[in-house]
Amino acid sequence: MKKCHFCDAEPAPAFSNLQSVSLSQLAMISINIRSLLWLSAIFRVILIIYGEWQDSHMEVRYTDVDYLVFSDAASLMASGESPYKRTTYRYSPLLAFFLIPNSIIHRSWGKFLFSASDLLVGVFIHSILKLRKVPEDLCMYSVVVWLFNPFTFTIGTRGNCEPIVCAMILWIIICLLKGNVLQAAFWYGLVVHFRIYPIIYVLPIILLVLIFRFTQDLPFCLFMQTVAFVAFNKVVTAQYFVWFFCLLPLILPWSNMKLKWEGLSCILVWIGAQLHWLMWGYLLEFKGKNVFLQLWLAGLLFLAANTFVLIMITCRHTYSPVFQWLEHPTLKNAEKNN
């Protein structure tokens, strides 16, 4: 008989050096996860309120256009009709059901729901890292990468449903780490129903976890697969970045990349390429300019930037098996006696 358990692999020392450079000066160790969540929640409430003001006073709305589609579908469901009577609604009926209070309580109900899911992702990140025996200070730094990432806290407050998907994916990882395969299978089926893209995880989950019962760092595998999927997708939109941002904190403790120069170069290259692409996208969508060629070239540049970051992260990652085989104690004793 054999059994599977967690590997006690230590995080990469280089990431630990990163904290000694600057993060330790912020006294992050003294801040617990509850304080971070409260601060993040207050910040998100302020953004939701600000979004209401921007929608009324500025040319570019803060609220995601998809949120209006969600709300219309929820209104139809509240009146007993099919949410798919809303012509551009292509999502799970569960989403429209969750947003029925938009028509009863307040139109911003969904934003609060998505932002709550955003905070739940932070809790799950902390739980996964603790299960993998990461020190508390490194856990806190990794959680901050999610909770205070401009791309993540704006997605939920703008009314995008991706935080719900991210929370379910992280919960699946927790179930697998704890050996709850049936529960993981249930949630995996649900998340694929909710959003189709997690179907790309079926191969690593089945082959690496359920068949071989070991993996060279499943979270890292999912992260790299998601970044590649988004980078090579013919559609580019900010909400897709959240798909891999929720997995990024799970691999940071095992990264040998130093923040100074290597880390900053990756951040600046990625953000710079995206801002360049967004500039042309704005001129096309809101100003009606004929910038299709420039937008295409900007897309190629952004693809190159994503590829560069992928290579850098891969080269600087320390692989850490999530599971490893151990012989049953009785078999070990029998071998010793022989």
Phi, psi and omega in degrees: 000143177231157178224160183248136176215175184283144176276140180268041183295137180277145175297157182297134182296332183297323178292328176295325177295329181300320182291327182289340181287312186216324187294328180296334180292342179273359179057043182294334183298327183282350179265123181270173184296327180295319179297318178298318181294319178297315179298318179295321180296316179298317180299319181289325176297317178299319180295322179296317178295317178298322180300324177297321179291315182297322180300331184267344189236350186236158182294314179270119181286146175282322182290134178295138180299330178296331180295325176294323177294315178303314184295319178297318179295320178295323178296320177297317179295323179297330179269008176088010180255171180284135178295341182280002170288342171283114194305323184260014178276115183233033186244178180295143176297339177299323180296315178296323179296316180298332185261011176304322177301346174303327182269349185249313185265294180198152183292344180266006180307313182299323179297320177292323178296314180293323179291325175296321176295324176301315178294323178298325176301318178299320177297317181292323176300314179299317181296316181296316181293325177291323176296329179269013173063040175275137178304151186301321182295320177293326176299316182295317178300319181293321178295322178299324179302327177275307189295330184244025174276123182304328180289330184272317183285343176276333182298308181293318183288341175276352176098030177259142188274001185301327178302329177296317179296316180299318179298319180293321179296317179293325177295324176298318178298319178298317179299318179293320179296328180271358179083011179273075187293318182295318178295320177298320180296320178299310182292328178293318176298322180291318183290327176291325175295320184290315177217131190286335190299330180296356176299338180293345181273355187297322182294307179297325181293313183289310184289314188278322187262310189276331181265303184276343178061023171207161178203146172278079174067080180302313179303322179293321178298315180294321180298309183296322180294321181290317178300315180296319180298316180289318183296321183265007177287144180286347177253131178242121177208147187298329183295334179290334181296332180296333181301323179259342177295330179287341179264340181303315180298339182284344182249348183301319181298344180252016180264134175269005182285126178276142183298317181286127179077290184294308180296314180295323179296319177296316181297312183293319179297315183292312181292319180299316180294324180287317178298323176298317178294319181295326179300312180291325177297321178295315180297327179284310188282318187260335181253351178068025180281148177275084184236034183297319180295315179297322179293321177296315178296323177295325176295321176296320178296320179293324176297317178297322179294318178297319179296318177301313180295320177302314180296316180297315181294318180297316182291335184257009183267139174260112185291134184226105180303132177284322179237154172210152180281142172227136176292147177296140182307324182293324178291323178296319180294323180295321179295321180295319181294327178287000000 
